[in-house]
Amino acid sequence: GLDQTLLKLIIPDMFIQRLTVFIACALLASCAVLDPNNIIGRRNAQTYDANLTSVVDGPIIDWRKSAFEYVWNTINEKYYDPALHGVDWRAARARHEPRIMAAVSEDDYWDRLDRMAGELKDSHTRVHGPKQAAQQRDHESHSLGVGMLDLDGELIVSAVNPQSDAWWVGVRPGMAIKTIDGEAATMRYRRLLTEARDSSTPWARTRGAIRAISAGELESSVTMTFTRHAATGATEDISATIKRRRLRAPPETVSRVLPSGHGYLRFSGFVGELQSGILAAIERLKDTPAMIIDLRGNGGGALGMANTLMSKFLPAKSKGARILTRTGQPIKVAFITVMKLDTEIGGEPGAYAKPLIILTNDSSASASEIFAGTLQDLGRATVIGGRTCGCLLGYLGYADLPGGGQLAYSEVGFVLPKGTRIEGNGVKPDIEILRTREDILFNRDRALEAAEAHLRATVSRK
């Protein structure tokens, strides 16, 4: 949903765990040589006490200044693009530092620090305060539980979490949001959109405006008016005060054989805990005449998992995405290459070779874009739906910050097999299906319908 943060492109945790003991000892002697990307050390930030003004067992220090310096210096020295996307990073510091250090609250401080990171227009480079970091770790959000889309000049409810207050007062997808705390909903949304921090694409930036409406402190409330259509065709307004609740969205996988006989597989992210279930689902669906992989709303995850899953649909060995790093060298830990610059995928015995459709929308991001874009580039899959997020850079794990926050910074870029760059552009579908208010109101899935129609035509020609 719109409240979900993007999941990281990471080296498998098991690999890191096996190296931890060795690295912990060896780094004392040669940190830069053994762990040039600071994959292990970034999770060992100095601990600060609860009063946020002194460092434990050390000299008095301003934790805010320390966190600021870490963020600015790390991006300056470690960002995958030494040109920093053309951003004058020193000028950005001069603009942002006074405002960041003058923040009147912790939440304000972390928000302002994140806005400086937003100068790079990169959804993967971001700062999370302690609260947001905890929510991501626990797969939860503190929000109204209402998804929203700007359609035809109105702010439309696109989804409602059944755990939310909004659901229990009768809010349903397709309703228009008329007012928010007495202000016209469209006016508030557009104002928040102008205030939102920059992201990889204009459509990715809209998430910031939606999050500013929906997310907030637990139990804080918002009064909203919704317009719904009655059975007679008339409209009526319903007003309610709804609270932000703790809403959980654990990773999930859905698979089945559709009534048409085609296989269908949807999963919420490229996260390790789902991999075995996804592989089992692909195996169960291997006898279907065609398969649909639904990546709508899939925020991404591990690059290695994306390569593993792509290989299940490539009978012949194929070139995968090329990795871009600041140094032009592969990623290594303790002299062991853990991420090559050039990848080879496919060629597995029994790989699924029948027609393949991938469904996408503007919330398909990161590893989802590697998966959809690479298979499209190789001519292996037809992409149907909406243009993807355009959020395809990668980081190797969060870095802990003084004060309890975390920093993610892009350390790798990607170029698809034919030289396509997805970051800032998105994967353009072969068949574009734009969602309408009527689709939402009547719960119609025209992208899935288009996939089925395309497969009927494709299979009939074979």
Residue pairs with C-beta under 8 A, 6 or more apart in sequence:
1 141
1 147
1 159
1 161
1 249
1 297
2 147
2 148
2 158
2 207
2 210
2 211
2 214
2 363
3 141
3 143
3 145
3 211
3 214
3 215
3 247
3 249
4 141
4 249
4 297
4 299
5 128
5 132
5 136
5 299
6 123
6 124
6 299
6 300
6 365
6 366
6 391
7 269
7 270
7 271
7 299
7 300
7 301
7 302
7 366
7 367
8 124
8 301
8 302
8 394
8 395
8 396
8 397
8 398
8 408
9 124
9 300
9 301
9 302
9 303
9 366
9 367
9 394
9 395
9 396
9 412
10 301
10 302
10 303
10 395
10 396
10 397
11 39
11 304
11 331
11 333
11 338
11 339
11 396
11 397
12 272
12 302
12 304
13 272
15 333
15 338
16 39
16 40
16 333
19 40
19 333
19 334
20 40
22 334
23 34
23 35
23 40
23 333
23 334
24 40
26 34
26 334
27 34
27 35
27 40
27 41
31 38
31 41
34 333
34 334
34 335
35 41
35 333
35 334
36 327
36 332
37 78
37 331
37 332
37 333
37 396
37 411
38 78
38 399
39 333
39 396
39 397
40 333
42 397
42 398
42 399
42 400
43 397
43 398
43 399
43 400
44 400
45 70
45 399
45 400
45 401
45 402
46 55
46 56
46 58
46 66
46 402
47 55
47 56
48 54
48 55
48 56
48 63
48 402
48 403
48 404
49 55
49 56
52 63
52 106
52 403
53 60
53 62
53 63
54 60
54 61
55 61
55 63
55 402
63 402
63 403
64 100
64 101
64 103
64 109
64 403
65 101
66 402
66 403
67 113
67 401
67 402
67 403
67 405
68 97
68 100
68 101
68 113
70 399
70 401
70 402
70 407
71 113
71 116
71 117
71 127
71 401
71 407
72 89
72 93
72 116
74 399
74 407
74 409
75 84
75 89
75 117
75 120
75 125
75 409
76 84
76 89
78 326
78 409
78 411
79 120
79 125
79 326
79 409
79 410
79 411
80 324
80 325
80 326
80 393
80 410
80 411
80 412
80 413
81 324
81 326
81 410
81 413
82 326
84 120
85 120
85 121
85 122
87 119
87 120
89 119
92 116
92 119
93 116
96 112
96 113
96 115
96 116
96 119
99 112
100 109
100 112
100 113
100 116
103 109
103 111
103 112
106 129
106 130
106 403
107 129
107 131
109 129
109 403
110 127
110 128
110 129
110 130
110 132
110 405
111 129
113 127
113 405
114 126
114 127
114 128
114 197
115 197
117 125
117 126
117 127
117 197
117 407
117 409
118 126
118 197
118 198
118 199
119 198
120 198
120 410
121 198
121 199
121 200
121 424
122 199
122 200
122 393
122 410
122 423
123 199
123 200
123 204
123 365
123 389
123 391
123 393
124 200
124 366
124 391
124 393
124 394
124 395
124 408
124 409
124 410
125 393
125 395
125 408
125 409
125 410
126 407
126 408
127 401
127 405
127 406
127 407
128 136
128 398
128 405
128 406
128 407
128 408
129 404
129 405
130 403
130 404
130 405
131 142
133 398
133 404
133 405
133 406
135 141
135 142
138 248
139 248
139 249
139 250
139 251
140 246
140 247
140 248
140 249
141 215
141 246
141 247
141 249
142 215
142 216
142 217
142 218
142 244
142 245
142 246
142 247
143 164
143 211
143 214
143 215
143 216
143 244
143 245
143 247
144 164
144 165
144 166
144 213
144 214
144 222
144 242
144 244
145 160
145 161
145 163
145 164
145 165
145 166
145 167
145 214
145 245
145 247
146 157
146 159
146 160
146 161
146 164
146 166
146 171
146 177
146 214
147 157
147 158
147 159
147 160
147 173
147 210
148 155
148 156
148 157
148 158
148 177
148 189
148 210
148 213
148 214
149 155
149 156
149 158
149 435
149 440
150 156
150 186
150 189
150 206
151 435
151 436
151 437
152 437
153 186
154 176
154 177
154 185
154 186
154 437
155 176
155 177
155 185
155 186
155 189
156 174
156 175
156 176
156 177
156 437
156 440
157 171
157 172
157 173
157 174
157 175
157 176
157 177
157 226
157 440
158 173
158 435
158 440
159 173
160 166
160 167
160 171
160 172
160 173
161 167
161 247
163 245
163 247
163 248
164 242
164 245
164 247
165 240
165 242
165 243
165 245
166 224
166 240
166 242
169 238
169 240
169 242
170 228
170 238
170 240
171 226
171 238
171 240
171 242
172 228
173 440
173 441
173 443
174 228
174 229
174 437
174 440
174 441
174 442
175 226
175 227
175 228
176 185
176 226
176 227
177 185
177 224
177 225
177 226
178 184
178 185
178 224
178 225
178 226
178 227
178 237
179 185
179 223
179 224
179 225
180 188
180 213
180 222
180 223
180 224
181 222
181 223
181 224
182 223
185 224
188 213
189 209
189 210
189 213
190 209
192 208
192 209
192 212
192 213
193 205
193 206
193 208
193 209
195 209
195 212
196 205
196 206
196 208
196 209
196 212
197 205
197 208
198 205
199 205
199 207
199 208
199 391
200 389
200 390
200 391
200 392
200 393
200 423
200 424
201 389
201 390
201 391
201 424
201 425
201 426
203 362
203 387
203 389
203 390
203 426
204 362
204 365
204 389
204 390
204 391
213 222
214 244
215 244
216 244
217 244
218 244
218 245
218 246
219 243
219 244
219 245
220 243
220 244
221 241
221 242
221 243
221 244
222 241
222 242
222 244
223 239
223 240
223 241
224 239
224 240
224 241
224 242
225 237
225 238
225 239
226 237
226 238
226 239
226 240
227 235
227 236
227 237
228 235
228 236
228 237
228 238
229 235
229 441
230 236
249 268
251 267
251 268
251 269
251 271
251 273
251 274
252 267
252 268
252 274
253 265
253 266
253 267
253 268
253 274
253 277
253 278
253 281
254 264
254 265
254 266
254 267
255 263
255 264
255 265
255 266
255 281
255 284
255 285
256 263
256 264
257 263
257 264
257 285
257 288
258 264
258 292
258 452
260 452
260 455
260 456
261 288
261 289
262 288
262 289
262 290
262 291
262 292
262 452
262 455
263 285
263 288
263 290
263 291
263 292
264 285
264 291
264 292
264 294
265 278
265 281
265 282
265 285
265 291
265 292
265 293
265 294
266 293
266 294
266 295
266 296
267 274
267 277
267 278
267 298
268 274
268 297
268 298
268 299
269 298
269 299
269 300
269 301
269 367
270 298
270 300
270 301
270 302
270 305
270 306
270 309
270 366
270 367
270 368
270 371
271 301
271 302
271 305
272 302
272 305
275 305
275 308
275 309
278 309
279 308
279 309
279 312
282 291
282 309
282 312
282 352
285 291
285 352
286 350
286 352
288 354
289 354
289 355
289 455
289 459
290 354
290 355
290 356
290 357
290 455
290 458
290 459
291 352
291 354
291 355
291 356
291 357
292 356
292 357
292 358
292 359
292 448
292 451
292 452
292 455
293 356
293 357
293 358
293 359
293 371
293 381
294 359
294 448
295 358
295 359
295 360
295 364
295 368
295 371
295 372
296 359
296 360
296 361
296 363
296 364
296 385
296 386
296 447
297 361
297 363
297 364
298 363
298 364
298 365
298 368
299 363
299 365
299 366
299 368
300 365
300 366
300 367
300 368
300 369
300 391
301 366
301 367
302 367
303 339
303 367
303 370
303 394
305 367
306 367
306 370
306 371
307 320
307 343
307 345
307 370
309 371
310 320
310 345
310 346
310 371
310 374
310 375
311 345
311 346
311 347
311 348
311 351
312 348
312 351
312 352
313 346
313 351
313 352
313 353
313 356
313 375
313 380
313 381
314 345
314 346
314 347
314 348
314 351
314 375
314 378
314 380
315 346
315 347
315 348
315 351
315 353
316 346
316 347
317 344
317 345
317 346
317 347
318 344
318 345
318 346
318 347
318 378
318 380
318 417
319 342
319 343
319 344
319 345
319 417
320 342
320 343
320 344
320 345
320 374
320 417
321 343
321 370
321 373
321 374
321 414
321 415
321 416
321 417
322 341
322 342
322 343
322 414
322 415
322 416
322 417
323 330
323 331
323 339
323 340
323 341
323 342
323 343
323 412
323 413
323 414
324 341
324 412
324 413
324 414
324 415
325 331
325 341
325 411
325 412
325 413
326 411
328 341
329 341
330 337
330 339
330 340
330 341
331 337
331 338
331 339
331 396
331 411
331 412
332 338
339 412
345 374
355 382
355 455
355 458
355 459
356 375
356 380
356 381
356 382
357 381
357 382
357 383
357 384
357 451
357 454
357 455
358 371
358 372
358 375
358 376
358 381
358 382
358 383
358 384
359 383
359 384
359 385
359 447
359 448
359 451
360 368
360 372
360 383
360 384
360 385
360 386
360 387
360 388
360 427
360 429
361 385
361 386
361 388
361 435
361 447
362 386
362 387
362 388
362 389
362 426
363 389
364 372
364 385
364 388
364 389
364 427
365 388
365 389
365 391
365 392
366 389
366 391
366 392
366 394
368 388
369 388
369 389
369 390
369 391
369 392
369 422
369 426
369 427
370 392
370 414
370 422
372 381
372 383
372 388
372 427
373 388
373 392
373 416
373 420
373 422
373 427
374 416
374 417
375 381
376 382
376 383
376 427
376 430
377 416
377 417
377 418
377 420
378 417
382 430
382 431
382 454
383 427
383 428
383 429
383 430
383 431
384 429
384 430
384 431
384 433
384 447
384 450
384 451
384 454
385 429
385 431
385 432
385 433
385 447
386 429
386 432
386 433
386 434
386 435
386 447
387 426
387 427
387 428
387 429
387 432
388 422
388 426
388 427
389 426
390 422
390 423
390 424
390 425
390 426
391 423
392 414
392 422
392 423
393 410
393 412
393 413
393 414
393 423
394 410
394 411
394 412
394 413
394 414
395 408
395 409
395 410
395 411
395 412
396 411
396 412
398 406
398 407
398 408
399 406
399 407
399 408
399 409
400 406
401 407
413 421
413 423
414 421
414 422
414 423
415 421
416 422
431 450
431 454
433 446
433 447
433 450
435 446
435 447
438 444
439 445
439 446
